């Protein structure tokens, strides 16, 4: 009977760990989405206006450039959100 109780406790622990992982991933994704709203939506808007080349001359008007910019914004925001989660967890603001 003890083996069954140990198995149940181990399964409960796995379930709790899974729920915490899901919570962490959702928190990070929500924070990353919130941070992404700070960035311009288009790669051409991100280009400095004081440059002597236009955004068209450097190729920012292509779909590939927009995809790369979107990936850049996503990676930057995810990295920051992960850092913010660790800080919030350290401060006791999240589980």
Beta strands, then each sheet from edge to edge (+ up, - down):
end
